[in-house]
Amino acid sequence: MQQGNQNRFYNVEIDHKKLPDLMQELIELIGYSDMLILIASFGGQDVYIPKYPERSKLIDILPIQSLQTLSDIYGGTYLTLPTSRQIDIQARNREILQALHFGESRSAVAKRFGLGVRQVANIKATAKHNNRH
């Protein structure tokens, strides 16, 4: 997936239950948008959560309330933050399904997203299966 396209995916509805456990926990604690800011800035890295939020470099990217919540729960420890890969994949798949729904061919969709036709078909089949349950 092209790096420049990732930000557009953050506006798509995401199934939080399919995200890594830590992402789900962060969403509950500080909300989806603040979790996203944290992951976009430090995903795939160990991030120190200070006991005193005003001493943190995170104060430049997160609201003080969210940082205080993180400090209350994780203060004095490192969090190994997941990458945004699961969010990106879910968003990409939704965009693929929408393109197919509006009549774009599997081969055109595959080419646009840099995937094989078989993978596009699998994404469609998985979505169809999930919608039945």
C-alpha positions as a Markdown table, in Angstrom:
| # | Residue | x | y | z |
|---|---|---|---|---|
| 1 | Met | 0.0 | 0.0 | 0.0 |
| 2 | Gln | 1.3 | 3.4 | -0.8 |
| 3 | Gln | 2.4 | 5.4 | 2.2 |
| 4 | Gly | 0.6 | 8.6 | 1.1 |
| 5 | Asn | -2.8 | 6.9 | 1.0 |
| 6 | Gln | -2.9 | 5.7 | 4.6 |
| 7 | Asn | -4.3 | 8.9 | 6.1 |
| 8 | Arg | -7.4 | 8.7 | 4.0 |
| 9 | Phe | -8.2 | 5.3 | 5.6 |
| 10 | Tyr | -8.5 | 6.8 | 9.1 |
| 11 | Asn | -11.9 | 8.2 | 8.3 |
| 12 | Val | -13.4 | 4.8 | 7.5 |
| 13 | Glu | -15.5 | 2.9 | 10.0 |
| 14 | Ile | -13.3 | 0.3 | 11.6 |
| 15 | Asp | -14.4 | -2.9 | 13.5 |
| 16 | His | -12.6 | -2.3 | 16.8 |
| 17 | Lys | -13.0 | -6.0 | 17.7 |
| 18 | Lys | -10.5 | -6.9 | 14.9 |
| 19 | Leu | -7.8 | -4.6 | 16.2 |
| 20 | Pro | -5.0 | -5.7 | 18.5 |
| 21 | Asp | -5.8 | -5.9 | 22.2 |
| 22 | Leu | -3.7 | -2.8 | 23.1 |
| 23 | Met | -5.4 | -0.7 | 20.5 |
| 24 | Gln | -8.8 | -1.8 | 21.8 |
| 25 | Glu | -7.7 | -0.9 | 25.3 |
| 26 | Leu | -6.4 | 2.5 | 24.2 |
| 27 | Ile | -9.7 | 3.2 | 22.4 |
| 28 | Glu | -11.6 | 2.6 | 25.7 |
| 29 | Leu | -9.2 | 4.7 | 27.7 |
| 30 | Ile | -8.5 | 7.7 | 25.4 |
| 31 | Gly | -10.8 | 7.4 | 22.5 |
| 32 | Tyr | -10.3 | 6.4 | 18.9 |
| 33 | Ser | -8.9 | 9.6 | 17.5 |
| 34 | Asp | -6.3 | 10.0 | 20.3 |
| 35 | Met | -5.3 | 6.3 | 19.9 |
| 36 | Leu | -4.9 | 6.9 | 16.2 |
| 37 | Ile | -2.6 | 9.9 | 16.9 |
| 38 | Leu | -0.5 | 7.9 | 19.2 |
| 39 | Ile | -0.3 | 4.9 | 16.8 |
| 40 | Ala | 0.4 | 7.2 | 13.8 |
| 41 | Ser | 3.2 | 8.9 | 15.7 |
| 42 | Phe | 4.8 | 5.9 | 17.5 |
| 43 | Gly | 3.3 | 2.7 | 16.1 |
| 44 | Gly | 5.8 | -0.2 | 16.2 |
| 45 | Gln | 7.9 | 1.5 | 18.9 |
| 46 | Asp | 8.3 | 1.3 | 22.6 |
| 47 | Val | 7.0 | 4.5 | 24.2 |
| 48 | Tyr | 7.6 | 5.6 | 27.7 |
| 49 | Ile | 4.5 | 6.7 | 29.6 |
| 50 | Pro | 5.6 | 9.0 | 32.4 |
| 51 | Lys | 4.0 | 9.1 | 35.8 |
| 52 | Tyr | 3.8 | 12.9 | 35.4 |
| 53 | Pro | 2.3 | 13.8 | 32.0 |
| 54 | Glu | 3.6 | 17.3 | 31.9 |
| 55 | Arg | 7.1 | 15.9 | 31.7 |
| 56 | Ser | 6.4 | 13.9 | 28.6 |
| 57 | Lys | 7.1 | 14.5 | 24.9 |
| 58 | Leu | 3.6 | 13.1 | 24.3 |
| 59 | Ile | 2.1 | 16.4 | 25.6 |
| 60 | Asp | 2.9 | 17.8 | 22.1 |
| 61 | Ile | 0.6 | 15.4 | 20.4 |
| 62 | Leu | -2.1 | 14.3 | 22.9 |
| 63 | Pro | -4.6 | 16.3 | 24.9 |
| 64 | Ile | -3.6 | 16.6 | 28.6 |
| 65 | Gln | -6.7 | 14.5 | 29.6 |
| 66 | Ser | -5.7 | 11.6 | 27.5 |
| 67 | Leu | -2.1 | 11.8 | 28.6 |
| 68 | Gln | -3.2 | 12.0 | 32.3 |
| 69 | Thr | -5.3 | 8.8 | 31.8 |
| 70 | Leu | -2.4 | 7.0 | 30.2 |
| 71 | Ser | -0.2 | 8.2 | 33.1 |
| 72 | Asp | -2.7 | 7.0 | 35.7 |
| 73 | Ile | -2.8 | 3.5 | 34.1 |
| 74 | Tyr | 0.6 | 3.0 | 32.6 |
| 75 | Gly | 2.8 | 5.7 | 34.3 |
| 76 | Gly | 6.4 | 4.7 | 34.7 |
| 77 | Thr | 6.3 | 1.9 | 32.1 |
| 78 | Tyr | 6.9 | 1.4 | 28.4 |
| 79 | Leu | 4.1 | 0.5 | 26.0 |
| 80 | Thr | 5.0 | -1.4 | 22.8 |
| 81 | Leu | 2.6 | 0.2 | 20.4 |
| 82 | Pro | 1.2 | -1.8 | 17.5 |
| 83 | Thr | 1.4 | -0.4 | 14.0 |
| 84 | Ser | -1.7 | 0.9 | 12.1 |
| 85 | Arg | -1.6 | -2.1 | 9.7 |
| 86 | Gln | -4.9 | -3.6 | 10.9 |
| 87 | Ile | -6.7 | -0.3 | 10.5 |
| 88 | Asp | -5.1 | 0.2 | 7.1 |
| 89 | Ile | -6.2 | -3.3 | 5.9 |
| 90 | Gln | -9.8 | -2.9 | 7.2 |
| 91 | Ala | -10.1 | 0.5 | 5.5 |
| 92 | Arg | -8.6 | -0.8 | 2.2 |
| 93 | Asn | -10.9 | -3.8 | 2.2 |
| 94 | Arg | -13.9 | -1.5 | 2.7 |
| 95 | Glu | -12.8 | 0.7 | -0.2 |
| 96 | Ile | -12.4 | -2.5 | -2.3 |
| 97 | Leu | -15.8 | -3.7 | -1.5 |
| 98 | Gln | -17.3 | -0.3 | -2.3 |
| 99 | Ala | -15.6 | -0.2 | -5.7 |
| 100 | Leu | -16.9 | -3.7 | -6.5 |
| 101 | His | -20.4 | -2.8 | -5.3 |
| 102 | Phe | -20.4 | 0.2 | -7.7 |
| 103 | Gly | -19.4 | -2.1 | -10.6 |
| 104 | Glu | -15.7 | -1.7 | -10.9 |
| 105 | Ser | -14.2 | -5.0 | -12.2 |
| 106 | Arg | -12.1 | -7.2 | -10.0 |
| 107 | Ser | -9.1 | -6.7 | -12.3 |
| 108 | Ala | -9.4 | -2.9 | -12.2 |
| 109 | Val | -9.7 | -3.0 | -8.4 |
| 110 | Ala | -6.8 | -5.4 | -8.1 |
| 111 | Lys | -4.6 | -3.1 | -10.2 |
| 112 | Arg | -5.7 | 0.0 | -8.3 |
| 113 | Phe | -4.8 | -1.5 | -4.9 |
| 114 | Gly | -1.7 | -3.4 | -6.0 |
| 115 | Leu | -3.3 | -6.8 | -5.3 |
| 116 | Gly | -4.0 | -9.9 | -7.2 |
| 117 | Val | -7.5 | -10.6 | -8.7 |
| 118 | Arg | -7.7 | -13.7 | -6.4 |
| 119 | Gln | -7.0 | -11.6 | -3.3 |
| 120 | Val | -9.8 | -9.2 | -4.3 |
| 121 | Ala | -12.1 | -12.1 | -4.7 |
| 122 | Asn | -11.1 | -13.5 | -1.3 |
| 123 | Ile | -11.8 | -10.1 | 0.3 |
| 124 | Lys | -15.3 | -10.1 | -1.3 |
| 125 | Ala | -16.0 | -13.7 | -0.2 |
| 126 | Thr | -14.8 | -13.1 | 3.4 |
| 127 | Ala | -17.1 | -10.0 | 3.6 |
| 128 | Lys | -20.0 | -11.9 | 2.3 |
| 129 | His | -19.4 | -14.7 | 4.7 |
| 130 | Asn | -19.0 | -12.3 | 7.7 |
| 131 | Asn | -22.3 | -10.5 | 6.8 |
| 132 | Arg | -24.2 | -13.8 | 7.1 |
| 133 | His | -23.1 | -14.3 | 10.7 |
